[in-house]
Amino acid sequence: MLAVEVSRHGGPEELVVVERPEPAAAVGQVVVRNRWIGVNYVDLQHRAGQPYPVGLPLIPGTEAAGTVVAAGAGADPGLAGAPVVHFGHLGGVYAELTAVPAEFVVPLAAGVALDAAAAVTMNGTTAYVLTSLASRIGPGDVVVVQAATGATGGAVVQLAAAAGAEVIAITSSAGKAQAAAGLGARHSFARAEVPDPVAAVLSVTGGRGADVVYDAGGRDTFEMSLDMLATRGTLVLYGQSGGPVDPFDPGRLSGITGAGRGAGSLTLRWVAAGHYLASQQDRAAAVAAVLGQVAAGRLSPRIAGRFPLSRASEAHAVLAGRKVLGKILLQA
Ligand SMILES: NC(=O)c1ccc[n+]([C@@H]2O[C@H](COP(=O)([O-])OP(=O)(O)OC[C@H]3O[C@@H](n4cnc5c(N)ncnc54)[C@H](OP(=O)(O)O)[C@@H]3O)[C@@H](O)[C@H]2O)c1
């Protein structure tokens, strides 16, 4: 079968197309014939070897939609032939076939398009965790979303807005800010286009700041995100696209010590979706909730690009170029 492998950390050119034997279903596993493979920012970080270390060689990837073609001993034989998504496990996904523990597989209802499912599984369930499980966003909440048109950021904007929150979207370009408004953000602006992004947030919140800031930028955006909080607000970190955050004095959360504008009793937390979606039941419930939001028109899959699996390196280069408005899929 065709697969894409990384045997040395580096740029997109380290994604090398290879031929590998077809995997067999070991005990507790199923084999999925992948149709659409989701490209996630974390795939770029695994390829680069930072900030999340992974062993090599690696066939990257953490999510795909396809059809089960074999069930091993101990796996539900009824899964054979079922359309499924699999996600939340690392490795073996940038390939025509993936052998995966059955607990990471969620069957899809008839009529769910595989490309749409692949486009919302990882990012949609992460946004669901962020807005419904880790904290419950609702009417009256003022929510800032950084990188608001990324696959995950855009899903957070849509789900928070659908829950009734006032969403302020922040992006790296004016075009992205405009796109974020179309996702339901009440206010949106590009960091580079306003003299002071913190002042911009304070301006639209009457000087109060945000109840929750969602930030996966890490080093690039941490300080401004912290400064955007209202007293008793929460900064939710869920990624580090721009690199790890510098060492931080927790006393700054008090609002009493350190620089800053005085908002205090702040909460800083890190949310990894996998810690909230720890079982097959959790994952199935999250996928059902997300696909329910898609069916209700509250969450759009926003497929921004499709590449053949053999052109995965091009897909990575495009995603790193920061011009993508949504999800990139690989067709296996
Ligand atoms: N905690 C979890 O469970 C979890 C789950 C899924 C994803 N994540 C994290 O969420 C983040 C987004 O992932 P994604 O798959 O949604 O990716 P994505 O669609 O590629 O979105 C990435 C966005 O990040 C922003 N960005 C910030 N620094 C960047 C940089 N140095 N290079 C390129 N883009 C940069 C860009 O928005 P602007 O140009 O507008 O800044 C871009 O649109 C990643 O950090 C990922 O690890 C975390």
The ligand as an SDF file (V2000), in Angstrom:
LIG
                    3D

 48 52  0  0  0  0  0  0  0  0999 V2000
   -5.3570   20.5650   22.8140 N   0  0  0  0  0  0  0  0  0  0  0  0
   -5.8850   19.7730   21.9000 C   0  0  0  0  0  0  0  0  0  0  0  0
   -6.4800   18.7430   22.1940 O   0  0  0  0  0  0  0  0  0  0  0  0
   -5.7490   20.1660   20.4450 C   0  0  0  0  0  0  0  0  0  0  0  0
   -6.4870   19.5050   19.4510 C   0  0  0  0  0  0  0  0  0  0  0  0
   -6.3890   19.9620   18.1260 C   0  0  0  0  0  0  0  0  0  0  0  0
   -5.5490   21.0200   17.8280 C   0  0  0  0  0  0  0  0  0  0  0  0
   -4.8160   21.5880   18.8330 N   0  0  0  0  0  0  0  0  0  0  0  0
   -3.9170   22.7070   18.5520 C   0  0  0  0  0  0  0  0  0  0  0  0
   -4.6450   23.7450   17.9510 O   0  0  0  0  0  0  0  0  0  0  0  0
   -3.7900   24.4800   17.1020 C   0  0  0  0  0  0  0  0  0  0  0  0
   -4.4460   24.6060   15.7500 C   0  0  0  0  0  0  0  0  0  0  0  0
   -4.5080   23.3230   15.1770 O   0  0  0  0  0  0  0  0  0  0  0  0
   -5.3240   23.0780   13.8440 P   0  0  0  0  0  0  0  0  0  0  0  0
   -5.1510   21.6690   13.4900 O   0  0  0  0  0  0  0  0  0  0  0  0
   -6.6740   23.6780   13.9880 O   0  0  0  0  0  0  0  0  0  0  0  0
   -4.4590   23.9250   12.8260 O   0  0  0  0  0  0  0  0  0  0  0  0
   -4.7770   24.9470   11.6640 P   0  0  0  0  0  0  0  0  0  0  0  0
   -6.0770   24.7430   11.0330 O   0  0  0  0  0  0  0  0  0  0  0  0
   -3.5860   24.8920   10.8210 O   0  0  0  0  0  0  0  0  0  0  0  0
   -4.7660   26.3250   12.4240 O   0  0  0  0  0  0  0  0  0  0  0  0
   -3.5700   26.8530   12.7780 C   0  0  0  0  0  0  0  0  0  0  0  0
   -3.7730   28.3200   12.9550 C   0  0  0  0  0  0  0  0  0  0  0  0
   -2.7820   28.6680   13.9030 O   0  0  0  0  0  0  0  0  0  0  0  0
   -2.3360   29.9620   13.6510 C   0  0  0  0  0  0  0  0  0  0  0  0
   -0.8930   29.9830   13.8040 N   0  0  0  0  0  0  0  0  0  0  0  0
   -0.2880   30.4680   14.8840 C   0  0  0  0  0  0  0  0  0  0  0  0
    1.0260   30.3490   14.7890 N   0  0  0  0  0  0  0  0  0  0  0  0
    1.2740   29.7660   13.6000 C   0  0  0  0  0  0  0  0  0  0  0  0
    2.4630   29.4010   12.9540 C   0  0  0  0  0  0  0  0  0  0  0  0
    3.6690   29.5990   13.5130 N   0  0  0  0  0  0  0  0  0  0  0  0
    2.3640   28.8150   11.7440 N   0  0  0  0  0  0  0  0  0  0  0  0
    1.1600   28.5980   11.1810 C   0  0  0  0  0  0  0  0  0  0  0  0
   -0.0140   28.9420   11.7770 N   0  0  0  0  0  0  0  0  0  0  0  0
    0.0610   29.5230   12.9820 C   0  0  0  0  0  0  0  0  0  0  0  0
   -2.8440   30.3590   12.2820 C   0  0  0  0  0  0  0  0  0  0  0  0
   -3.8530   31.3340   12.5030 O   0  0  0  0  0  0  0  0  0  0  0  0
   -3.5290   32.8990   12.3420 P   0  0  0  0  0  0  0  0  0  0  0  0
   -2.7510   32.9960   11.0660 O   0  0  0  0  0  0  0  0  0  0  0  0
   -4.8570   33.5620   12.3010 O   0  0  0  0  0  0  0  0  0  0  0  0
   -2.7340   33.2520   13.5640 O   0  0  0  0  0  0  0  0  0  0  0  0
   -3.5050   29.1160   11.7090 C   0  0  0  0  0  0  0  0  0  0  0  0
   -4.7070   29.4240   11.0650 O   0  0  0  0  0  0  0  0  0  0  0  0
   -2.4530   23.7530   17.0890 C   0  0  0  0  0  0  0  0  0  0  0  0
   -1.5750   24.3770   17.9940 O   0  0  0  0  0  0  0  0  0  0  0  0
   -2.8070   22.3610   17.5780 C   0  0  0  0  0  0  0  0  0  0  0  0
   -1.7440   21.6810   18.1890 O   0  0  0  0  0  0  0  0  0  0  0  0
   -4.9050   21.1830   20.1040 C   0  0  0  0  0  0  0  0  0  0  0  0
  1  2  1  0
  2  3  2  0
  2  4  1  0
  4  5  1  0
  4 48  2  0
  5  6  2  0
  6  7  1  0
  7  8  2  0
  8  9  1  0
  8 48  1  0
  9 10  1  0
  9 46  1  0
 10 11  1  0
 11 12  1  0
 11 44  1  0
 12 13  1  0
 13 14  1  0
 14 15  2  0
 14 16  1  0
 14 17  1  0
 17 18  1  0
 18 19  2  0
 18 20  1  0
 18 21  1  0
 21 22  1  0
 22 23  1  0
 23 24  1  0
 23 42  1  0
 24 25  1  0
 25 26  1  0
 25 36  1  0
 26 27  1  0
 26 35  1  0
 27 28  2  0
 28 29  1  0
 29 30  1  0
 29 35  2  0
 30 31  1  0
 30 32  2  0
 32 33  1  0
 33 34  2  0
 34 35  1  0
 36 37  1  0
 36 42  1  0
 37 38  1  0
 38 39  2  0
 38 40  1  0
 38 41  1  0
 42 43  1  0
 44 45  1  0
 44 46  1  0
 46 47  1  0
M  CHG  2   8   1  16  -1
M  END
$$$$
